[in-house]
């Protein structure tokens, strides 16, 4: 079981999601559980609640998972996916209000140092002024 908070990247574009995940991997290596998803089932732009749920399971850590999204639909579908997860995930998966690439890198960097879920979320969200 991984000791670091997992990161999930959700984009309407599979290329954007994969690119952001590749950047995170290059920055923090393999110490952070990481998954990404993007696009709809027909291969176009969009997001899938089912794919997001699978990504969360892939990046699962007992310390939790931070989900980063690109647009409103990705946020809505991510929140739906979180609600549909089994009980063991409840309270341990957060959708961050952060830029997808910079937020993912900051969250993963914080996670790689062993930070708790709330600290990982805060690191990602610091990039958006309140």
N, C-alpha and C positions, 0 to 999 in steps of 0.2 A: 504494500500500500504506500502511495506517495505521501511524503510529509509536507508538501507544499500545496497551496491553493491552486486549483485548476483554472484555466482560462479558456473561454469559448468565444470565438469571433463569428458574428452573424452579419452577413451582408446580403443585399439584394443581388449582388454580382458574385458568382463563384470565384471569378478571377481576383476580385478585390479581397474576398475573405481569405483565399489561399495566399495572396501576396502579403497580407498583414500577418498571417500565421508564419510564413517564411521569414519575415523580418523578425518576429518575436523569437523564433528558433535560432536565428543567427545572433541575436543579442544575448539570449540567456541559456542557450543550449537545451539539453534534455532534462533539466532539473525541475521543470514546471509541466504538469499535465496540460496538454493543449489539444484543442479540436476546433474545427471550423466548418461552416456550412454556408451555402448561398445558392441562390437561384431556385426556380420552381421545378416541379417534376417534369415539365415539358422542355426544360433546358433554357428557359427565358429568365428574365429578371423576376425576382420575388423571393419569398422565404417560405419555409415549410415548418409547421409546428412539430411534425413528426421528426424531421431532420434535426431540428434544434434539440429536441428531447434526446435523440441518439448522441448528439455532440456532447451534451451535458453528461450523459452516462460515460462517454469515452474519456472525458477530462475529469471525471469524478475523483475527488480526494476527500478523506474524512474531514479535512480542514475547510472544505466547501469549494464552490465554483463561482467565479465572476464572469458574467456574460457581457460582452461589448457588442453594440449594434450600430448600424449606420443610419437608418431612417425610421420613421414612426411605425411603419408596418412591421419592421424587424423587431422593434421594441414590443409592440402589441403581441406578435406571435411568440416572442420569447417569454413574455409574462404568462401567456396561455400555456406554453410548454412547461414552465415551472409549476404552475398550478396542477398540471396533470401528472407530475412525477410521483412516484411512490413516497410514502411517509418518511422514509429514511433521509430524503433529500430536503424536506421542509425546513425552512429556516437556514439552510446552508447553501442556497443558490441566490445570487443577487444579480439584477440587471443594472448595469452602471450607466449613469448619465455622463458619458465621456466620448471624446472623439475616438473613432474606431482604431486607427493605427497608433497614434500617440498614446491613447489610453491603454491599449493592449500592451504596448511596450512598457509603459510605466507600471501597470498592474503586474506584469510578468516579472519585471525587475524586482519589485517589492516582494512578490511571492517567492522568488528564488532565494531571498534572504531569510525565509522562514516566517514571514509576517502572517498575522491572522487575517481572516476574510475582511473584517471591517477596515483594516489598514490597507489591504490591497484595493478595496473599493475607493477609499479616500485618495490613494495615490492616483488612480485613474481619473477620478472626478475633480481633482485639483486643477485640471487643465481647462475646465469650464468655469467662468466666474459665476457666482451666485447672485 
